[in-house]
Amino acid sequence: LEMTEAEKTQEETTKTVEVKESVSLSTEDLGKIKKQIEFYFSDSNYPKDKFLQEKAKENEEGFIPLEVLTTFNRLKSITTDLDQIRKALGESD
């Protein structure tokens, strides 16, 4: 069985997987990420943040997925790369 050009193109397109490379951020940006996320959970913000509290209630252990935080504009303006966020938080208290 011969494949038509359209079928070959479709097959190649199907095989192509977009690989998003993790871009290393500067030490300054990693610090900004850490500071911003620490603010989200700080005593001055978290008790008033109904959205985060609702997200915490969705998990029996009270965890909030990092993906939720990447929807916040301040963090989004730095990065939405979960690996970089994890790297920044690895140095968090």
N, CA, C and O atoms as CSV, one atom per row, in Angstrom:
chain,resi,resn,atom,element,x,y,z
A,1,LEU,N,N,0.838,-1.184,0.000
A,1,LEU,CA,C,0.000,0.000,0.000
A,1,LEU,C,C,0.882,1.247,0.000
A,1,LEU,O,O,1.761,1.401,0.849
A,2,GLU,N,N,0.642,2.106,-0.937
A,2,GLU,CA,C,1.377,3.366,-1.033
A,2,GLU,C,C,0.595,4.449,-0.304
A,2,GLU,O,O,-0.635,4.483,-0.328
A,3,MET,N,N,1.345,5.327,0.343
A,3,MET,CA,C,0.707,6.454,1.020
A,3,MET,C,C,0.740,7.667,0.098
A,3,MET,O,O,1.712,7.894,-0.621
A,4,THR,N,N,-0.323,8.427,0.132
A,4,THR,CA,C,-0.335,9.669,-0.635
A,4,THR,C,C,0.543,10.680,0.087
A,4,THR,O,O,0.897,10.485,1.249
A,5,GLU,N,N,0.892,11.751,-0.596
A,5,GLU,CA,C,1.699,12.802,0.033
A,5,GLU,C,C,0.990,13.363,1.261
A,5,GLU,O,O,1.627,13.624,2.281
A,6,ALA,N,N,-0.315,13.547,1.168
A,6,ALA,CA,C,-1.092,14.083,2.288
A,6,ALA,C,C,-1.031,13.140,3.485
A,6,ALA,O,O,-0.908,13.585,4.626
A,7,GLU,N,N,-1.118,11.839,3.224
A,7,GLU,CA,C,-1.042,10.860,4.314
A,7,GLU,C,C,0.343,10.866,4.945
A,7,GLU,O,O,0.472,10.770,6.166
A,8,LYS,N,N,1.393,10.981,4.108
A,8,LYS,CA,C,2.761,11.040,4.636
A,8,LYS,C,C,2.940,12.271,5.512
A,8,LYS,O,O,3.530,12.201,6.590
A,9,THR,N,N,2.425,13.397,5.038
A,9,THR,CA,C,2.522,14.638,5.811
A,9,THR,C,C,1.781,14.502,7.129
A,9,THR,O,O,2.275,14.918,8.177
A,10,GLN,N,N,0.593,13.917,7.071
A,10,GLN,CA,C,-0.203,13.722,8.288
A,10,GLN,C,C,0.534,12.816,9.274
A,10,GLN,O,O,0.549,13.074,10.477
A,11,GLU,N,N,1.143,11.754,8.749
A,11,GLU,CA,C,1.870,10.824,9.611
A,11,GLU,C,C,3.052,11.523,10.276
A,11,GLU,O,O,3.292,11.352,11.471
A,12,GLU,N,N,3.785,12.309,9.498
A,12,GLU,CA,C,4.927,13.051,10.052
A,12,GLU,C,C,4.462,14.047,11.100
A,12,GLU,O,O,5.090,14.196,12.148
A,13,THR,N,N,3.365,14.725,10.815
A,13,THR,CA,C,2.822,15.698,11.757
A,13,THR,C,C,2.418,15.008,13.055
A,13,THR,O,O,2.643,15.535,14.144
A,14,THR,N,N,1.824,13.838,12.931
A,14,THR,CA,C,1.407,13.084,14.100
A,14,THR,C,C,2.613,12.647,14.923
A,14,THR,O,O,2.560,12.637,16.152
A,15,LYS,N,N,3.696,12.289,14.247
A,15,LYS,CA,C,4.901,11.846,14.949
A,15,LYS,C,C,5.645,12.995,15.615
A,15,LYS,O,O,6.378,12.791,16.583
A,16,THR,N,N,5.452,14.203,15.093
A,16,THR,CA,C,6.165,15.356,15.630
A,16,THR,C,C,5.589,15.713,16.984
A,16,THR,O,O,4.394,15.970,17.124
A,17,VAL,N,N,6.444,15.724,17.958
A,17,VAL,CA,C,6.039,16.093,19.309
A,17,VAL,C,C,6.774,17.365,19.668
A,17,VAL,O,O,7.996,17.449,19.545
A,18,GLU,N,N,6.028,18.342,20.109
A,18,GLU,CA,C,6.659,19.601,20.482
A,18,GLU,C,C,7.371,19.414,21.810
A,18,GLU,O,O,6.763,19.029,22.808
A,19,VAL,N,N,8.641,19.686,21.807
A,19,VAL,CA,C,9.438,19.576,23.027
A,19,VAL,C,C,9.771,20.985,23.474
A,19,VAL,O,O,10.459,21.733,22.779
A,20,LYS,N,N,9.275,21.326,24.634
A,20,LYS,CA,C,9.542,22.653,25.164
A,20,LYS,C,C,10.809,22.563,26.000
A,20,LYS,O,O,10.844,21.900,27.037
A,21,GLU,N,N,11.835,23.235,25.534
A,21,GLU,CA,C,13.085,23.198,26.264
A,21,GLU,C,C,12.995,24.097,27.485
A,21,GLU,O,O,12.390,25.168,27.448
A,22,SER,N,N,13.596,23.648,28.542
A,22,SER,CA,C,13.644,24.432,29.749
A,22,SER,C,C,14.757,25.470,29.602
A,22,SER,O,O,15.931,25.123,29.472
A,23,VAL,N,N,14.378,26.716,29.624
A,23,VAL,CA,C,15.348,27.788,29.489
A,23,VAL,C,C,15.816,28.175,30.882
A,23,VAL,O,O,15.001,28.463,31.758
A,24,SER,N,N,17.121,28.181,31.086
A,24,SER,CA,C,17.651,28.546,32.392
A,24,SER,C,C,17.427,30.025,32.646
A,24,SER,O,O,17.733,30.870,31.805
A,25,LEU,N,N,16.899,30.316,33.795
A,25,LEU,CA,C,16.658,31.697,34.177
A,25,LEU,C,C,17.848,32.228,34.965
A,25,LEU,O,O,18.637,31.462,35.519
A,26,SER,N,N,17.961,33.527,35.004
A,26,SER,CA,C,19.043,34.154,35.762
A,26,SER,C,C,18.804,33.949,37.251
A,26,SER,O,O,17.688,33.660,37.683
A,27,THR,N,N,19.854,34.101,38.013
A,27,THR,CA,C,19.749,34.021,39.472
A,27,THR,C,C,18.755,35.061,39.972
A,27,THR,O,O,18.005,34.815,40.917
A,28,GLU,N,N,18.758,36.214,39.334
A,28,GLU,CA,C,17.831,37.288,39.707
A,28,GLU,C,C,16.381,36.853,39.497
A,28,GLU,O,O,15.534,37.068,40.364
A,29,ASP,N,N,16.096,36.242,38.344
A,29,ASP,CA,C,14.729,35.781,38.072
A,29,ASP,C,C,14.316,34.650,39.014
A,29,ASP,O,O,13.172,34.604,39.467
A,30,LEU,N,N,15.239,33.745,39.306
A,30,LEU,CA,C,14.926,32.669,40.263
A,30,LEU,C,C,14.581,33.273,41.621
A,30,LEU,O,O,13.671,32.800,42.303
A,31,GLY,N,N,15.298,34.304,42.007
A,31,GLY,CA,C,15.005,35.002,43.263
A,31,GLY,C,C,13.639,35.663,43.237
A,31,GLY,O,O,12.918,35.657,44.234
A,32,LYS,N,N,13.286,36.235,42.089
A,32,LYS,CA,C,11.964,36.873,41.948
A,32,LYS,C,C,10.847,35.842,42.084
A,32,LYS,O,O,9.826,36.101,42.720
A,33,ILE,N,N,11.050,34.674,41.483
A,33,ILE,CA,C,10.054,33.594,41.572
A,33,ILE,C,C,9.861,33.197,43.028
A,33,ILE,O,O,8.734,33.124,43.518
A,34,LYS,N,N,10.961,32.944,43.707
A,34,LYS,CA,C,10.910,32.532,45.114
A,34,LYS,C,C,10.189,33.587,45.956
A,34,LYS,O,O,9.306,33.263,46.751
A,35,LYS,N,N,10.572,34.834,45.773
A,35,LYS,CA,C,9.975,35.922,46.552
A,35,LYS,C,C,8.472,36.035,46.285
A,35,LYS,O,O,7.683,36.233,47.209
A,36,GLN,N,N,8.086,35.908,45.015
A,36,GLN,CA,C,6.678,36.038,44.655
A,36,GLN,C,C,5.838,34.906,45.249
A,36,GLN,O,O,4.762,35.152,45.794
A,37,ILE,N,N,6.320,33.680,45.145
A,37,ILE,CA,C,5.555,32.549,45.674
A,37,ILE,C,C,5.524,32.582,47.203
A,37,ILE,O,O,4.511,32.240,47.812
A,38,GLU,N,N,6.621,32.989,47.815
A,38,GLU,CA,C,6.603,33.150,49.275
A,38,GLU,C,C,5.573,34.198,49.682
A,38,GLU,O,O,4.921,34.061,50.717
A,39,PHE,N,N,5.424,35.245,48.869
A,39,PHE,CA,C,4.402,36.252,49.162
A,39,PHE,C,C,3.004,35.639,49.089
A,39,PHE,O,O,2.172,35.885,49.961
A,40,TYR,N,N,2.745,34.840,48.050
A,40,TYR,CA,C,1.413,34.245,47.905
A,40,TYR,C,C,0.990,33.503,49.172
A,40,TYR,O,O,-0.184,33.519,49.543
A,41,PHE,N,N,1.950,32.852,49.836
A,41,PHE,CA,C,1.645,32.048,51.020
A,41,PHE,C,C,2.004,32.736,52.331
A,41,PHE,O,O,1.990,32.107,53.389
A,42,SER,N,N,2.322,34.013,52.266
A,42,SER,CA,C,2.732,34.749,53.458
A,42,SER,C,C,1.541,35.009,54.386
A,42,SER,O,O,0.382,34.935,53.980
A,43,ASP,N,N,1.866,35.314,55.636
A,43,ASP,CA,C,0.835,35.637,56.624
A,43,ASP,C,C,0.042,36.881,56.221
A,43,ASP,O,O,-1.117,37.030,56.608
A,44,SER,N,N,0.660,37.770,55.448
A,44,SER,CA,C,-0.036,38.992,55.042
A,44,SER,C,C,-0.963,38.782,53.845
A,44,SER,O,O,-1.869,39.585,53.623
A,45,ASN,N,N,-0.751,37.712,53.069
A,45,ASN,CA,C,-1.586,37.488,51.883
A,45,ASN,C,C,-2.519,36.287,51.992
A,45,ASN,O,O,-3.721,36.412,51.757
A,46,TYR,N,N,-1.977,35.131,52.346
A,46,TYR,CA,C,-2.747,33.887,52.280
A,46,TYR,C,C,-4.077,33.927,53.044
A,46,TYR,O,O,-5.087,33.472,52.509
A,47,PRO,N,N,-4.115,34.456,54.277
A,47,PRO,CA,C,-5.398,34.466,54.992
A,47,PRO,C,C,-6.498,35.254,54.277
A,47,PRO,O,O,-7.682,34.997,54.493
A,48,LYS,N,N,-6.116,36.208,53.432
A,48,LYS,CA,C,-7.092,37.021,52.706
A,48,LYS,C,C,-7.358,36.509,51.294
A,48,LYS,O,O,-8.285,36.973,50.631
A,49,ASP,N,N,-6.549,35.553,50.828
A,49,ASP,CA,C,-6.632,35.092,49.443
A,49,ASP,C,C,-7.623,33.931,49.334
A,49,ASP,O,O,-7.272,32.768,49.537
A,50,LYS,N,N,-8.849,34.273,49.012
A,50,LYS,CA,C,-9.918,33.261,48.943
A,50,LYS,C,C,-9.658,32.244,47.834
A,50,LYS,O,O,-9.970,31.064,47.989
A,51,PHE,N,N,-9.089,32.695,46.718
A,51,PHE,CA,C,-8.820,31.782,45.607
A,51,PHE,C,C,-7.851,30.688,46.030
A,51,PHE,O,O,-8.119,29.508,45.803
A,52,LEU,N,N,-6.729,31.061,46.642
A,52,LEU,CA,C,-5.757,30.049,47.081
A,52,LEU,C,C,-6.350,29.138,48.148
A,52,LEU,O,O,-6.091,27.934,48.152
A,53,GLN,N,N,-7.130,29.694,49.038
A,53,GLN,CA,C,-7.747,28.871,50.074
A,53,GLN,C,C,-8.707,27.852,49.464
A,53,GLN,O,O,-8.754,26.704,49.905
A,54,GLU,N,N,-9.465,28.260,48.463
A,54,GLU,CA,C,-10.367,27.325,47.782
A,54,GLU,C,C,-9.580,26.221,47.081
A,54,GLU,O,O,-9.961,25.052,47.125
A,55,LYS,N,N,-8.478,26.604,46.432
A,55,LYS,CA,C,-7.645,25.601,45.753
A,55,LYS,C,C,-7.068,24.614,46.767
A,55,LYS,O,O,-6.974,23.420,46.482
A,56,ALA,N,N,-6.687,25.096,47.930
A,56,ALA,CA,C,-6.136,24.220,48.975
A,56,ALA,C,C,-7.188,23.231,49.464
A,56,ALA,O,O,-6.861,22.090,49.790
A,57,LYS,N,N,-8.430,23.653,49.518
A,57,LYS,CA,C,-9.521,22.774,49.972
A,57,LYS,C,C,-9.802,21.641,48.981
A,57,LYS,O,O,-10.390,20.622,49.344
A,58,GLU,N,N,-9.378,21.828,47.732
A,58,GLU,CA,C,-9.605,20.799,46.717
A,58,GLU,C,C,-8.684,19.591,46.886
A,58,GLU,O,O,-8.889,18.556,46.252
A,59,ASN,N,N,-7.667,19.726,47.745
A,59,ASN,CA,C,-6.714,18.646,47.971
A,59,ASN,C,C,-6.771,18.277,49.452
A,59,ASN,O,O,-6.692,19.155,50.311
A,60,GLU,N,N,-6.907,16.991,49.754
A,60,GLU,CA,C,-7.083,16.592,51.155
A,60,GLU,C,C,-5.895,16.971,52.040
A,60,GLU,O,O,-6.044,17.119,53.252
A,61,GLU,N,N,-4.709,17.128,51.429
A,61,GLU,CA,C,-3.539,17.553,52.206
A,61,GLU,C,C,-3.316,19.058,52.146
A,61,GLU,O,O,-2.379,19.577,52.754
A,62,GLY,N,N,-4.176,19.756,51.414
A,62,GLY,CA,C,-4.078,21.212,51.327
A,62,GLY,C,C,-3.054,21.718,50.328
A,62,GLY,O,O,-2.708,22.899,50.323
A,63,PHE,N,N,-2.570,20.812,49.479
A,63,PHE,CA,C,-1.578,21.217,48.484
A,63,PHE,C,C,-2.235,21.988,47.340
A,63,PHE,O,O,-3.385,21.742,46.977
A,64,ILE,N,N,-1.473,22.919,46.789
A,64,ILE,CA,C,-1.916,23.685,45.634
A,64,ILE,C,C,-0.931,23.394,44.507
A,64,ILE,O,O,0.266,23.638,44.661
A,65,PRO,N,N,-1.411,22.879,43.377
A,65,PRO,CA,C,-0.492,22.554,42.274
A,65,PRO,C,C,0.250,23.792,41.763
A,65,PRO,O,O,-0.313,24.886,41.714
A,66,LEU,N,N,1.500,23.611,41.389
A,66,LEU,CA,C,2.277,24.719,40.826
A,66,LEU,C,C,1.583,25.304,39.601
A,66,LEU,O,O,1.675,26.505,39.345
A,67,GLU,N,N,0.888,24.455,38.844
A,67,GLU,CA,C,0.198,24.927,37.650
A,67,GLU,C,C,-0.795,26.039,37.977
A,67,GLU,O,O,-1.016,26.938,37.165
A,68,VAL,N,N,-1.391,25.975,39.166
A,68,VAL,CA,C,-2.330,27.026,39.578
A,68,VAL,C,C,-1.581,28.354,39.719
A,68,VAL,O,O,-2.072,29.402,39.298
A,69,LEU,N,N,-0.405,28.296,40.306
A,69,LEU,CA,C,0.362,29.527,40.526
A,69,LEU,C,C,0.812,30.159,39.213
A,69,LEU,O,O,0.966,31.377,39.124
A,70,THR,N,N,1.022,29.321,38.192
A,70,THR,CA,C,1.464,29.864,36.906
A,70,THR,C,C,0.354,30.615,36.176
A,70,THR,O,O,0.594,31.203,35.121
A,71,THR,N,N,-0.855,30.600,36.726
A,71,THR,CA,C,-1.931,31.390,36.132
A,71,THR,C,C,-1.927,32.822,36.674
A,71,THR,O,O,-2.648,33.679,36.163
A,72,PHE,N,N,-1.127,33.083,37.693
A,72,PHE,CA,C,-1.068,34.417,38.290
A,72,PHE,C,C,-0.163,35.312,37.450
A,72,PHE,O,O,0.943,34.918,37.078
A,73,ASN,N,N,-0.636,36.505,37.159
A,73,ASN,CA,C,0.080,37.397,36.238
A,73,ASN,C,C,1.510,37.711,36.650
A,73,ASN,O,O,2.401,37.730,35.801
A,74,ARG,N,N,1.748,37.955,37.924
A,74,ARG,CA,C,3.105,38.307,38.357
A,74,ARG,C,C,4.083,37.173,38.083
A,74,ARG,O,O,5.180,37.400,37.573
A,75,LEU,N,N,3.684,35.957,38.421
A,75,LEU,CA,C,4.556,34.809,38.178
A,75,LEU,C,C,4.650,34.531,36.675
A,75,LEU,O,O,5.727,34.235,36.156
A,76,LYS,N,N,3.528,34.628,35.995
A,76,LYS,CA,C,3.499,34.385,34.551
A,76,LYS,C,C,4.438,35.333,33.812
A,76,LYS,O,O,5.014,34.964,32.789
A,77,SER,N,N,4.594,36.559,34.327
A,77,SER,CA,C,5.469,37.528,33.666
A,77,SER,C,C,6.943,37.137,33.781
A,77,SER,O,O,7.771,37.599,32.996
A,78,ILE,N,N,7.273,36.287,34.760
A,78,ILE,CA,C,8.656,35.812,34.913
A,78,ILE,C,C,8.822,34.501,34.153
A,78,ILE,O,O,9.708,34.378,33.308
A,79,THR,N,N,7.970,33.523,34.455
A,79,THR,CA,C,8.021,32.221,33.771
A,79,THR,C,C,6.791,31.395,34.125
A,79,THR,O,O,6.142,31.605,35.149
A,80,THR,N,N,6.497,30.446,33.236
A,80,THR,CA,C,5.491,29.417,33.540
A,80,THR,C,C,6.155,28.041,33.478
A,80,THR,O,O,5.476,27.014,33.515
A,81,ASP,N,N,7.479,28.029,33.383
A,81,ASP,CA,C,8.263,26.792,33.286
A,81,ASP,C,C,8.333,26.146,34.677
A,81,ASP,O,O,9.001,26.649,35.580
A,82,LEU,N,N,7.632,25.027,34.821
A,82,LEU,CA,C,7.536,24.373,36.129
A,82,LEU,C,C,8.898,23.930,36.659
A,82,LEU,O,O,9.135,23.979,37.866
A,83,ASP,N,N,9.787,23.502,35.779
A,83,ASP,CA,C,11.122,23.091,36.228
A,83,ASP,C,C,11.883,24.267,36.840
A,83,ASP,O,O,12.569,24.114,37.851
A,84,GLN,N,N,11.756,25.434,36.223
A,84,GLN,CA,C,12.438,26.614,36.756
A,84,GLN,C,C,11.815,27.057,38.085
A,84,GLN,O,O,12.519,27.502,38.992
A,85,ILE,N,N,10.502,26.931,38.185
A,85,ILE,CA,C,9.832,27.283,39.443
A,85,ILE,C,C,10.271,26.332,40.550
A,85,ILE,O,O,10.543,26.755,41.673
A,86,ARG,N,N,10.339,25.042,40.221
A,86,ARG,CA,C,10.814,24.060,41.218
A,86,ARG,C,C,12.243,24.380,41.652
A,86,ARG,O,O,12.580,24.295,42.832
A,87,LYS,N,N,13.064,24.743,40.691
A,87,LYS,CA,C,14.463,25.086,40.992
A,87,LYS,C,C,14.506,26.290,41.944
A,87,LYS,O,O,15.271,26.289,42.908
A,88,ALA,N,N,13.706,27.289,41.682
A,88,ALA,CA,C,13.676,28.484,42.537
A,88,ALA,C,C,13.186,28.133,43.939
A,88,ALA,O,O,13.719,28.626,44.934
A,89,LEU,N,N,12.167,27.278,44.009
A,89,LEU,CA,C,11.602,26.925,45.311
A,89,LEU,C,C,12.482,25.953,46.088
A,89,LEU,O,O,12.334,25.824,47.303
A,90,GLY,N,N,13.382,25.277,45.412
A,90,GLY,CA,C,14.304,24.378,46.100
A,90,GLY,C,C,15.155,25.103,47.116
A,90,GLY,O,O,15.710,24.504,48.037
A,91,GLU,N,N,15.245,26.409,46.927
A,91,GLU,CA,C,16.042,27.241,47.834
A,91,GLU,C,C,15.151,28.009,48.806
A,91,GLU,O,O,15.626,28.898,49.512
A,92,SER,N,N,13.860,27.671,48.848
A,92,SER,CA,C,12.923,28.400,49.681
A,92,SER,C,C,12.886,27.836,51.099
A,92,SER,O,O,13.176,26.663,51.333
A,93,ASP,N,N,12.520,28.707,52.034
A,93,ASP,CA,C,12.393,28.287,53.435
A,93,ASP,C,C,11.105,27.571,53.559
A,93,ASP,O,O,10.756,27.111,54.647
